[in-house]
Amino acid sequence: KLKLISIGRNHWCKGYTNALYDLYKAKKNGLKFQYTIVGGISEQTRFIVHELGLENEVSLIDNVSHKEAIMLVRESSILLLPSLTEGLSNIAVESMALGTPVISSDCNGMPELIDNGVTGILYDWKTQGMLEQAIHKFQKMYPSQKKLMVQNARLRIENHFTSEHMISGMIQLYNDTL
């Protein structure tokens, strides 16, 4: 079984509804998965899980500590970021640094973080079925390709998203503004 995880606040922009419908269709097409959503629990999410009959495949966890979240990400096959709008996702950065592959929607700032097929997988969230295609793309990769993607992702974080890089970037932006 593929172990998917999403971590984020309870808000429509996180795209959990779309992800659940796409995963329901993927299940009908034979995908075996366990999907855990942490922190994004609402009555609507619970209703959709029940309505689609995904109770055996989807676990809903209200809140966990940062330490527990990191453990859950490490134990997962994929971090799924199905957001409809997102700046630069901290959980995606952390997952890439931890060595957990990321499949993300191509919304807003995510293409700045993820080079599609090189440091993770991006999909068009506006087109139904693209999440399933992204998951199949990941599953069809050879273990050596997955390992290379994880290594590339970690290097991207180390080279562009450390605190030192972020601080120097902010200082440069401040100086340029002056």
HELIX and SHEET records of a PDB file:
HELIX    1   1 TRP A   12  LYS A   14  5                                   3    
HELIX    2   2 TYR A   16  LYS A   28  1                                  13    
HELIX    3   3 GLU A   43  GLU A   51  1                                   9    
HELIX    4   4 HIS A   66  ARG A   74  1                                   9    
HELIX    5   5 ASN A   90  LEU A   98  1                                   9    
HELIX    6   6 MET A  110  LEU A  113  1                                   4    
HELIX    7   7 MET A  130  LYS A  140  1                                  11    
HELIX    8   8 PRO A  143  HIS A  160  1                                  18    
HELIX    9   9 SER A  163  THR A  177  1                                  15    
SHEET    1   A 6 VAL A  58  ILE A  61  0                                        
SHEET    2   A 6 PHE A  33  VAL A  38  1                                        
SHEET    3   A 6 LEU A   2  ILE A   7  1                                        
SHEET    4   A 6 ILE A  78  LEU A  81  1                                        
SHEET    5   A 6 VAL A 102  SER A 105  1                                        
SHEET    6   A 6 ILE A 121  TYR A 123  1                                        
END                                                                             
